Amino acid sequence: MTDLLAPVRPELLIEPGSGQQAELWTPADAKTNPATVGNDADHGSPYNDLERQVTMSTRRAARFTAFAEAHNVGAEALDQLRDDVCVLANDYIREPLITIVGDLVSTQETVFRLLEGKQKPARTRDLYVLAGILSGLLAKTSHDLGRYHDAMTQARTLYVCADNADHNGLRAWARGLQSLIAYWAGRPQEATRYAQAGTDMAHALNGSVSTWLASLEARAWAMLSARDEATAAIARAEDRRAAYEPDDLDAIGGLLTFPQAKQHYYAAGAYVFLEGEESRAQREAQASIELYESGDTQVRSFSDEAGAHAELALARVRTGELDGARDALAPVLDLPPERRIGGIVASAGRVHDALRTRSYATSPLARDLRGEIEAFCHVPAAALPA
């Protein structure tokens, strides 16, 4: 693959004035040019000035042709990169980070290196799209490892790439990732602003990114206890789902699509923060879990499924159902350390916080569950050796 992607060395291009090769670029001498033989007296004529200009233009066009064809990425190499990015986007929701981060970083570096070279304009746009997606995946990686500053840096790079590619769906996805990062960093007001900015960009889009943005906004408003805004955003998400038509991001799949199961999980995450909506939160979480367990394995995300279990547990803790909360959280607590990414650990931590209220101060079951959660959070994925 390296040879396919290596930029053409400029010194290998044929240039005028470079020894014997220059003859290929030099116009015929006047003494051997049939058009000028026997016409020495006409050398200063306007006709010959025009001819020289045409000849110079022809030489310039030939040099440009050589330059334009000397691109550093061919169609086959670009197709391979697209396939690689698609695989990584789908592996992200199914595999532990430790198994894919190396490929993510090396593929991003390859695309960046190509963009720093030269290629045809259409391929430049394709490379910017791929660079944006890879930067988005690495933004999510940084977020999952609890590195919020790095996550935002990668998300900004994603947005710049989307802008250079003039890809509105990718711009909207970038704002969605920034909203997600801000939400889990405990900045819900910032999360709402990013989600709204993405919604403005996605107003003419029918892909699932528009549903995701409304769902992101709903969770952030709910964290702020803004009931009306949260429920309105949930309703908008349902409207966007009804108008859903798969786009090019949905075609990639994995982290770039927002399936129905994930929408139920987000709705549960919103309702669980709204007082008196615990039953609705449980219904949404259960709907998410059932869809993940019985649905298409290609869109089954271990982190989102774990998140739905955590939201179900939290809703049950808030209604005093400790046995049910323990059952709901069991699949989360059984996750091996390499799958204990930031959002999952944070979700389990919220259940722990709810179990520390005064009403559970003397409960042995609450104490035991707190202990299990603490042991779980003690070894997150970010703590594993590289």
C-alpha positions as CSV (number, residue, x, y, z in Angstrom):
1,M,0.0,0.0,0.0
2,T,2.9,2.3,0.7
3,D,4.1,2.3,-2.9
4,L,0.6,3.1,-4.1
5,L,0.3,6.1,-1.8
6,A,3.9,7.5,-2.2
7,P,3.9,11.0,-3.7
8,V,5.6,11.3,-7.1
9,R,9.1,12.7,-6.7
10,P,9.3,16.0,-8.6
11,E,12.8,15.3,-9.9
12,L,11.4,12.3,-11.9
13,L,9.1,14.6,-13.9
14,I,10.4,15.5,-17.4
15,E,11.3,19.2,-17.3
16,P,12.5,21.5,-20.1
17,G,16.2,22.3,-20.1
18,S,17.3,19.0,-18.4
19,G,19.8,17.6,-20.8
20,Q,18.7,15.2,-23.6
21,Q,15.2,14.8,-22.2
22,A,14.7,18.5,-22.9
23,E,14.4,17.7,-26.6
24,L,11.0,16.3,-25.9
25,W,9.9,19.7,-24.8
26,T,11.8,21.9,-27.2
27,P,10.0,23.2,-30.3
28,A,11.6,22.4,-33.7
29,D,14.4,24.7,-34.7
30,A,13.5,27.3,-37.3
31,K,16.0,25.8,-39.7
32,T,14.3,22.4,-39.7
33,N,10.7,23.6,-39.3
34,P,8.9,23.2,-42.6
35,A,6.9,26.3,-41.9
36,T,9.9,28.5,-41.8
37,V,12.4,27.0,-44.3
38,G,13.2,29.7,-47.0
39,N,11.3,32.4,-45.0
40,D,14.2,34.0,-43.1
41,A,13.0,37.4,-44.0
42,D,9.7,36.8,-42.2
43,H,11.3,36.0,-38.8
44,G,10.2,39.3,-37.3
45,S,6.7,39.2,-38.7
46,P,3.5,39.3,-36.5
47,Y,2.8,35.8,-37.7
48,N,6.0,34.4,-36.1
49,D,5.3,36.3,-32.9
50,L,1.9,34.6,-32.7
51,E,3.5,31.3,-33.5
52,R,6.0,31.7,-30.7
53,Q,3.2,32.5,-28.3
54,V,1.2,29.4,-29.3
55,T,4.4,27.3,-29.0
56,M,5.0,28.7,-25.5
57,S,1.5,28.0,-24.6
58,T,1.7,24.4,-25.9
59,R,4.9,23.8,-23.8
60,R,3.2,25.3,-20.7
61,A,0.1,23.0,-21.3
62,A,2.4,20.0,-21.7
63,R,4.1,20.8,-18.4
64,F,0.8,21.3,-16.7
65,T,-0.4,17.9,-18.0
66,A,2.6,16.2,-16.5
67,F,2.0,18.0,-13.2
68,A,-1.7,17.3,-13.1
69,E,-1.2,13.6,-13.7
70,A,1.5,13.3,-11.0
71,H,-1.0,12.9,-8.2
72,N,-0.1,10.9,-5.1
73,V,-3.2,8.7,-4.7
74,G,-4.9,6.5,-7.3
75,A,-8.4,5.3,-7.5
76,E,-7.6,1.9,-6.1
77,A,-5.7,3.3,-3.1
78,L,-8.6,5.7,-2.4
79,D,-11.1,2.8,-2.6
80,Q,-8.9,0.8,-0.1
81,L,-8.9,3.8,2.3
82,R,-12.7,4.1,2.1
83,D,-13.0,0.4,2.9
84,D,-10.6,0.8,5.8
85,V,-12.5,3.7,7.3
86,C,-15.8,1.9,6.9
87,V,-14.4,-1.2,8.8
88,L,-13.0,1.0,11.6
89,A,-16.3,2.9,12.0
90,N,-18.2,-0.4,12.4
91,D,-15.5,-2.0,14.6
92,Y,-15.7,0.9,16.9
93,I,-19.1,0.0,18.3
94,R,-18.3,-3.7,18.7
95,E,-14.6,-4.0,19.6
96,P,-12.5,-2.9,22.6
97,L,-10.6,0.3,22.0
98,I,-7.3,-1.4,22.5
99,T,-7.8,-3.5,19.4
100,I,-8.5,-0.6,17.0
101,V,-6.7,2.5,18.2
102,G,-3.5,1.6,16.4
103,D,-5.2,1.2,13.1
104,L,-7.2,4.4,13.6
105,V,-4.1,6.5,14.3
106,S,-2.1,5.0,11.4
107,T,-4.9,5.4,8.9
108,Q,-5.5,9.0,10.0
109,E,-1.8,9.7,9.5
110,T,-1.9,8.2,6.0
111,V,-4.8,10.4,5.0
112,F,-3.2,13.5,6.5
113,R,0.0,12.8,4.6
114,L,-1.8,12.4,1.3
115,L,-3.7,15.7,1.9
116,E,-0.3,17.4,2.4
117,G,0.7,16.2,-1.0
118,K,-1.2,16.8,-4.2
119,Q,-4.1,15.1,-6.0
120,K,-7.0,15.9,-8.2
121,P,-9.6,18.2,-6.7
122,A,-12.3,15.5,-6.5
123,R,-9.9,13.2,-4.7
124,T,-8.9,16.0,-2.4
125,R,-12.6,16.3,-1.3
126,D,-12.8,12.5,-0.8
127,L,-9.7,12.6,1.3
128,Y,-11.0,15.4,3.5
129,V,-14.2,13.4,4.1
130,L,-12.1,10.4,5.2
131,A,-9.8,12.5,7.3
132,G,-12.9,14.1,9.0
133,I,-14.4,10.7,9.8
134,L,-11.1,9.4,11.2
135,S,-10.7,12.5,13.3
136,G,-14.3,12.0,14.6
137,L,-13.5,8.4,15.5
138,L,-10.4,9.6,17.4
139,A,-12.4,12.3,19.1
140,K,-14.7,9.6,20.4
141,T,-11.7,7.5,21.4
142,S,-10.2,10.4,23.4
143,H,-13.6,11.0,25.0
144,D,-13.9,7.3,25.9
145,L,-10.5,7.5,27.6
146,G,-11.6,10.6,29.6
147,R,-9.3,12.9,27.6
148,Y,-11.9,15.7,26.9
149,H,-9.4,18.3,25.7
150,D,-7.9,15.9,23.2
151,A,-11.5,14.9,22.2
152,M,-12.4,18.5,21.4
153,T,-9.2,19.0,19.5
154,Q,-10.0,16.0,17.2
155,A,-13.6,17.2,16.9
156,R,-12.5,20.6,15.7
157,T,-10.2,18.9,13.2
158,L,-13.2,16.9,12.0
159,Y,-15.2,20.1,11.5
160,V,-12.3,21.8,9.5
161,C,-12.2,18.7,7.3
162,A,-16.0,18.7,6.8
163,D,-15.8,22.4,5.9
164,N,-13.0,21.8,3.4
165,A,-15.1,19.0,1.9
166,D,-18.2,21.2,2.0
167,H,-20.1,18.2,3.5
168,N,-23.0,19.4,5.6
169,G,-23.8,16.0,7.1
170,L,-20.2,15.7,8.3
171,R,-20.4,19.3,9.7
172,A,-23.5,18.3,11.6
173,W,-21.9,15.1,12.9
174,A,-18.9,17.2,14.1
175,R,-21.3,19.4,16.2
176,G,-23.0,16.3,17.5
177,L,-19.7,14.9,18.7
178,Q,-18.9,18.2,20.4
179,S,-22.3,18.1,22.1
180,L,-21.6,14.5,23.3
181,I,-18.2,15.4,24.6
182,A,-19.5,18.4,26.5
183,Y,-22.5,16.5,27.9
184,W,-20.3,13.7,29.5
185,A,-17.8,16.4,30.7
186,G,-20.6,17.8,32.8
187,R,-21.2,20.9,30.6
188,P,-24.9,20.4,29.6
189,Q,-25.4,24.1,28.6
190,E,-22.5,23.9,26.2
191,A,-23.9,20.5,24.9
192,T,-27.2,22.1,24.0
193,R,-25.5,24.9,22.0
194,Y,-23.5,22.4,20.0
195,A,-26.5,20.3,19.3
196,Q,-28.5,23.3,18.2
197,A,-25.7,24.4,15.9
198,G,-25.6,21.0,14.4
199,T,-29.4,21.0,13.9
200,D,-29.2,24.3,12.0
201,M,-26.7,22.6,9.6
202,A,-28.9,19.5,9.3
203,H,-32.2,21.2,8.7
204,A,-32.3,20.0,5.0
205,L,-30.9,16.5,5.8
206,N,-33.0,13.4,6.4
207,G,-30.2,11.1,7.5
208,S,-30.1,9.8,11.1
209,V,-27.6,12.5,12.2
210,S,-30.6,14.9,12.5
211,T,-32.4,12.5,14.9
212,W,-29.2,12.2,16.9
213,L,-28.8,15.9,17.3
214,A,-32.3,16.3,18.6
215,S,-31.8,13.4,21.0
216,L,-28.5,14.9,22.2
217,E,-30.2,18.2,22.9
218,A,-33.0,16.4,24.8
219,R,-30.5,14.7,27.2
220,A,-28.6,18.0,27.8
221,W,-31.8,19.9,28.5
222,A,-33.0,17.2,30.9
223,M,-29.7,17.4,32.8
224,L,-30.5,21.1,33.3
225,S,-34.0,20.1,34.5
226,A,-35.5,22.0,31.6
227,R,-38.6,19.8,31.2
228,D,-40.3,21.7,28.4
229,E,-37.2,22.0,26.2
230,A,-36.2,18.3,26.8
231,T,-39.7,16.9,25.9
232,A,-39.8,19.2,22.9
233,A,-36.5,17.9,21.7
234,I,-37.6,14.3,22.2
235,A,-40.7,15.0,20.1
236,R,-38.4,16.5,17.4
237,A,-36.3,13.4,17.4
238,E,-39.4,11.3,16.8
239,D,-40.4,13.6,13.9
240,R,-36.9,13.3,12.4
241,R,-37.1,9.5,12.7
242,A,-40.4,9.5,10.8
243,A,-38.7,11.4,8.0
244,Y,-35.6,9.3,8.0
245,E,-33.9,8.5,4.7
246,P,-30.4,6.9,4.8
247,D,-27.6,9.1,3.6
248,D,-23.9,8.5,2.9
249,L,-23.0,8.6,6.6
250,D,-25.7,6.0,7.4
251,A,-24.3,3.9,4.6
252,I,-20.9,3.8,6.4
253,G,-22.7,2.6,9.5
254,G,-21.2,2.0,12.9
255,L,-20.5,5.1,14.9
256,L,-21.8,7.3,12.0
257,T,-25.4,6.1,12.2
258,F,-28.1,6.5,14.9
259,P,-30.4,3.4,15.0
260,Q,-33.8,3.2,16.7
261,A,-32.3,1.3,19.7
262,K,-29.9,4.1,20.4
263,Q,-32.7,6.7,20.2
264,H,-34.6,4.8,22.9
265,Y,-31.5,4.8,25.0
266,Y,-31.1,8.6,24.7
267,A,-34.8,9.1,25.5
268,A,-34.3,7.1,28.7
269,G,-31.3,9.2,29.5
270,A,-33.4,12.3,29.2
271,Y,-36.5,11.1,31.1
272,V,-34.4,9.7,34.0
273,F,-33.4,13.3,34.8
274,L,-37.0,14.6,34.8
275,E,-38.8,14.3,38.1
276,G,-41.8,12.0,37.9
277,E,-40.7,10.4,34.6
278,E,-38.9,7.4,36.0
279,S,-41.5,4.9,34.6
280,R,-41.1,6.4,31.1
281,A,-37.4,6.2,31.5
282,Q,-37.7,2.5,32.3
283,R,-39.9,1.8,29.3
284,E,-37.5,3.6,26.9
285,A,-34.4,1.8,28.4
286,Q,-36.2,-1.6,28.1
287,A,-37.2,-0.9,24.5
288,S,-33.5,-0.1,23.7
289,I,-32.2,-3.2,25.4
290,E,-34.8,-5.4,23.6
291,L,-33.9,-4.0,20.2
292,Y,-30.2,-4.4,20.8
293,E,-30.7,-8.0,21.9
294,S,-33.0,-9.0,19.1
295,G,-31.9,-6.7,16.3
296,D,-29.3,-6.5,13.7
297,T,-25.9,-7.4,15.1
298,Q,-24.3,-5.0,12.7
299,V,-25.6,-2.0,14.6
300,R,-25.3,-3.5,18.1
301,S,-23.1,-1.3,20.2
302,F,-21.7,-2.7,23.5
303,S,-21.4,0.8,25.0
304,D,-24.9,2.0,24.1
305,E,-26.4,-1.2,25.3
306,A,-24.5,-0.9,28.6
307,G,-25.7,2.7,28.8
308,A,-29.3,1.6,28.4
309,H,-28.8,-0.9,31.2
310,A,-27.3,1.8,33.4
311,E,-30.2,4.2,32.7
312,L,-32.7,1.4,33.6
313,A,-30.8,0.8,36.9
314,L,-30.8,4.5,37.7
315,A,-34.6,4.9,37.1
316,R,-35.2,1.9,39.4
317,V,-33.0,3.2,42.1
318,R,-35.0,6.4,42.1
319,T,-38.2,4.5,42.5
320,G,-36.8,2.3,45.3
321,E,-36.5,-0.9,43.2
322,L,-33.0,-1.9,44.4
323,D,-33.3,-5.6,43.4
324,G,-34.4,-4.5,39.9
325,A,-31.6,-2.0,39.8
326,R,-29.0,-4.7,40.6
327,D,-30.4,-6.9,37.9
328,A,-30.4,-4.1,35.3
329,L,-26.8,-3.2,36.2
330,A,-25.4,-6.7,36.2
331,P,-24.4,-6.9,32.5
332,V,-22.6,-3.6,32.9
333,L,-20.6,-4.7,36.0
334,D,-19.7,-7.9,34.1
335,L,-17.9,-6.0,31.4
336,P,-14.1,-6.7,31.2
337,P,-11.8,-3.7,31.9
338,E,-11.0,-3.2,28.2
339,R,-14.7,-2.4,27.6
340,R,-15.0,0.0,30.5
341,I,-14.9,3.2,28.5
342,G,-15.6,6.7,29.8
343,G,-19.3,6.9,29.2
344,I,-20.0,3.5,30.7
345,V,-18.0,4.3,33.8
346,A,-19.8,7.7,34.2
347,S,-23.2,6.0,33.8
348,A,-22.4,3.5,36.5
349,G,-21.1,6.4,38.6
350,R,-24.5,8.1,38.4
351,V,-26.1,5.0,39.8
352,H,-23.6,5.1,42.6
353,D,-24.5,8.7,43.4
354,A,-28.2,7.9,43.5
355,L,-27.4,5.1,46.0
356,R,-25.8,7.5,48.4
357,T,-28.9,9.4,49.3
358,R,-30.2,9.4,52.9
359,S,-33.0,6.9,52.1
360,Y,-30.4,4.2,51.3
361,A,-28.0,5.0,54.1
362,T,-28.8,1.9,56.1
363,S,-29.6,-0.5,53.2
364,P,-27.3,-3.5,53.0
365,L,-28.2,-4.0,49.3
366,A,-27.4,-0.4,48.5
367,R,-24.1,-0.7,50.3
368,D,-23.2,-3.9,48.4
369,L,-24.2,-2.4,45.1
370,R,-22.1,0.7,45.8
371,G,-19.1,-1.5,46.5
372,E,-19.5,-3.4,43.2
373,I,-19.8,-0.2,41.3
374,E,-16.6,1.2,43.0
375,A,-14.7,-2.0,42.2
376,F,-15.9,-1.7,38.6
377,C,-14.9,1.9,38.2
378,H,-11.5,1.3,39.8
379,V,-10.1,-0.3,36.6
380,P,-11.5,1.6,33.6
381,A,-10.2,1.1,30.0
382,A,-8.1,4.3,30.3
383,A,-6.1,2.6,33.1
384,L,-5.0,-0.3,31.0
385,P,-1.4,-0.5,29.7
386,A,-1.0,0.5,26.0
